[in-house]
Amino acid sequence: MKKNLLKLTNDYIFKRTFGYSGTEEVTQVFLRDIMEKEITKIFLNSNPITEKELMDEKVGIMDIKAVQSY
């Protein structure tokens, strides 16, 4: 029996897997593995939209803030 699996390339699925409260450990391991650096702490932003300081700047979205150990 073939199952239809959801793909992490879908923005909604990716955010539900890595960007919600309770998924911090999964996100931390994922970042450590792809960056090949030890991540000591991550913060999931409840309001990820960054404010513009100048009229012609672009708005940024920062879902995750990570702290790397040195």
N, CA, C and O of each residue as an XYZ file, in Angstrom:
280
protein
N       0.830     -1.171      0.000
C       0.000      0.000      0.000
C       0.886      1.251      0.000
O       1.730      1.413      0.881
N       0.699      2.113     -0.963
C       1.493      3.328     -1.081
C       0.829      4.460     -0.296
O      -0.368      4.714     -0.434
N       1.635      5.133      0.532
C       1.121      6.256      1.309
C       1.585      7.565      0.676
O       2.719      7.667      0.209
N       0.718      8.551      0.662
C       1.092      9.873      0.184
C       1.692     10.645      1.351
O       0.989     10.997      2.299
N       2.990     10.905      1.278
C       3.673     11.613      2.339
C       3.725     13.104      2.018
O       3.825     13.498      0.856
N       3.658     13.908      3.041
C       3.779     15.350      2.866
C       5.249     15.694      2.699
O       6.107     15.109      3.359
N       5.541     16.646      1.813
C       6.922     17.002      1.510
C       7.344     18.238      2.287
O       6.580     19.196      2.412
N       8.579     18.212      2.813
C       9.110     19.351      3.555
C       9.378     20.555      2.657
O       9.636     21.647      3.162
N       9.323     20.381      1.345
C       9.515     21.513      0.440
C       8.294     22.429      0.418
O       8.369     23.541     -0.105
N       7.193     21.986      0.968
C       6.004     22.818      1.096
C       6.211     23.761      2.278
O       6.524     23.305      3.378
N       6.040     25.072      2.073
C       6.289     26.066      3.116
C       5.504     25.790      4.390
O       6.047     25.908      5.488
N       4.247     25.430      4.258
C       3.406     25.166      5.425
C       3.939     23.973      6.221
O       4.052     24.039      7.445
N       4.262     22.894      5.529
C       4.763     21.682      6.186
C       6.113     21.959      6.852
O       6.361     21.506      7.969
N       6.981     22.701      6.167
C       8.294     23.031      6.724
C       8.148     23.830      8.018
O       8.796     23.530      9.020
N       7.291     24.848      7.985
C       7.102     25.681      9.179
C       6.480     24.882     10.315
O       6.878     25.061     11.466
N       5.517     24.008     10.033
C       4.895     23.190     11.079
C       5.909     22.200     11.675
O       5.806     21.845     12.849
N       6.872     21.761     10.885
C       7.870     20.813     11.362
C       8.963     21.493     12.174
O       9.399     20.962     13.196
N       9.410     22.670     11.726
C      10.578     23.300     12.339
C      10.307     24.627     13.027
O      11.177     25.102     13.756
N       9.167     25.246     12.840
C       8.986     26.605     13.319
C       7.930     26.841     14.371
O       7.496     27.978     14.557
N       7.508     25.817     15.058
C       6.476     25.990     16.073
C       6.995     25.614     17.450
O       7.901     24.790     17.581
N       6.417     26.222     18.467
C       6.775     25.913     19.839
C       6.586     24.417     20.084
O       5.549     23.842     19.753
N       7.601     23.812     20.664
C       7.573     22.373     20.891
C       8.443     21.614     19.914
O       8.733     20.437     20.126
N       8.872     22.280     18.828
C       9.729     21.623     17.837
C      11.172     22.127     17.917
O      11.963     21.892     17.002
N      11.514     22.811     18.998
C      12.841     23.415     19.112
C      13.972     22.389     19.001
O      14.979     22.649     18.342
N      13.814     21.247     19.630
C      14.876     20.241     19.587
C      15.076     19.697     18.171
O      16.211     19.507     17.734
N      13.987     19.448     17.462
C      14.071     18.980     16.071
C      14.760     20.045     15.209
O      15.618     19.732     14.383
N      14.375     21.292     15.413
C      14.962     22.400     14.653
C      16.439     22.544     14.969
O      17.243     22.774     14.066
N      16.805     22.414     16.220
C      18.200     22.546     16.636
C      19.065     21.459     15.993
O      20.161     21.751     15.513
N      18.595     20.228     15.978
C      19.332     19.125     15.355
C      19.441     19.344     13.849
O      20.504     19.125     13.269
N      18.352     19.772     13.212
C      18.357     20.047     11.770
C      19.400     21.112     11.427
O      20.197     20.925     10.508
N      19.400     22.228     12.162
C      20.357     23.299     11.900
C      21.793     22.838     12.142
O      22.690     23.168     11.367
N      22.009     22.081     13.209
C      23.348     21.570     13.502
C      23.853     20.697     12.360
O      25.014     20.798     11.963
N      22.987     19.848     11.838
C      23.396     18.934     10.780
C      23.658     19.632      9.455
O      24.613     19.277      8.764
N      22.848     20.607      9.079
C      23.071     21.261      7.785
C      24.173     22.313      7.849
O      24.837     22.576      6.846
N      24.373     22.917      9.020
C      25.399     23.949      9.157
C      26.732     23.380      9.635
O      27.766     24.041      9.542
N      26.701     22.156     10.144
C      27.884     21.500     10.702
C      28.528     22.354     11.793
O      29.752     22.440     11.891
N      27.685     22.981     12.606
C      28.115     23.782     13.752
C      27.185     23.472     14.915
O      26.013     23.146     14.721
N      27.718     23.579     16.116
C      26.902     23.307     17.297
C      26.029     24.514     17.604
O      26.529     25.628     17.760
N      24.734     24.291     17.688
C      23.765     25.333     18.026
C      23.379     25.124     19.483
O      22.886     24.059     19.853
N      23.605     26.149     20.315
C      23.338     25.990     21.743
C      21.926     26.390     22.132
O      21.384     25.879     23.112
N      21.329     27.291     21.381
C      19.994     27.781     21.743
C      19.303     28.285     20.496
O      19.934     28.905     19.640
N      18.012     28.025     20.387
C      17.225     28.612     19.305
C      15.996     29.289     19.893
O      15.484     28.889     20.939
N      15.542     30.303     19.210
C      14.342     31.031     19.604
C      13.404     31.038     18.418
O      13.805     31.405     17.314
N      12.166     30.640     18.626
C      11.158     30.684     17.576
C      10.370     31.972     17.774
O       9.775     32.186     18.830
N      10.368     32.818     16.769
C       9.726     34.126     16.883
C       8.214     34.023     16.740
O       7.706     33.409     15.802
N       7.508     34.628     17.679
C       6.053     34.662     17.571
C       5.620     35.719     16.560
O       4.555     35.598     15.955
N       6.435     36.749     16.373
C       6.176     37.772     15.362
C       7.426     37.878     14.489
O       8.311     38.686     14.774
N       7.506     37.075     13.434
C       8.750     36.984     12.666
C       9.009     38.134     11.689
O      10.079     38.182     11.084
N       8.074     39.047     11.521
C       8.245     40.114     10.533
C       9.080     41.232     11.134
O       8.732     41.782     12.179
N      10.185     41.567     10.470
C      11.051     42.643     10.937
C      10.524     43.975     10.410
O      10.021     44.063      9.290
N      10.647     44.980     11.222
C      10.148     46.305     10.856
C      11.150     47.027      9.949
O      12.361     46.856     10.087
N      10.636     47.823      9.036
C      11.480     48.639      8.175
C      11.857     49.912      8.926
O      11.044     50.476      9.658
N      13.109     50.361      8.737
C      13.539     51.622      9.333
C      13.444     52.760      8.326
O      13.246     53.915      8.704
N      13.584     52.435      7.044
C      13.488     53.426      5.982
C      12.405     53.015      5.003
O      12.105     51.831      4.854
N      11.822     53.995      4.342
C      10.700     53.748      3.435
C      11.034     52.761      2.322
O      10.181     51.961      1.938
N      12.274     52.801      1.789
C      12.617     51.958      0.640
C      13.239     50.612      1.041
O      13.667     49.864      0.162
N      13.301     50.287      2.322
C      13.806     48.991      2.761
C      12.754     47.912      2.544
O      11.556     48.190      2.475
N      13.225     46.688      2.439
C      12.313     45.551      2.321
C      12.012     45.001      3.706
O      12.823     45.117      4.625
N      10.856     44.412      3.841
C      10.480     43.747      5.089
C      11.104     42.362      5.074
O      11.099     41.681      4.050
N      11.642     41.950      6.216
C      12.237     40.630      6.332
C      11.400     39.750      7.235
O      10.638     40.241      8.068
N      11.546     38.445      7.065
C      10.859     37.485      7.924
C      11.921     36.585      8.547
O      12.669     35.915      7.836
N      11.983     36.573      9.885
C      12.962     35.774     10.602
C      12.197     34.853     11.554
O      11.815     35.249     12.655
N      11.989     33.628     11.107
C      11.223     32.668     11.903
C      12.033     32.126     13.078
O      11.486     31.854     14.146
N      13.339     31.974     12.871
C      14.184     31.332     13.883
C      15.428     32.188     14.124
O      16.046     32.696     13.188
N      15.774     32.331     15.397
C      17.029     32.950     15.773
C      17.843     31.876     16.483
O      17.355     31.250     17.424
N      19.086     31.655     16.040
C      19.913     30.603     16.614
C      21.184     31.184     17.218
O      21.735     32.158     16.706
N      21.648     30.582     18.310
C      22.891     30.968     18.961
C      23.861     29.821     18.787
O      23.564     28.679     19.134
N      25.036     30.140     18.240
C      26.049     29.144     17.970
C      27.079     29.141     19.088
O      27.437     30.202     19.600
N      27.559     27.970     19.473
C      28.630     27.896     20.472
C      29.955     28.082     19.762
O      30.114     27.701     18.602
N      30.895     28.668     20.465
C      32.223     28.926     19.881
C      33.275     28.081     20.517
O      34.446     28.170     20.147
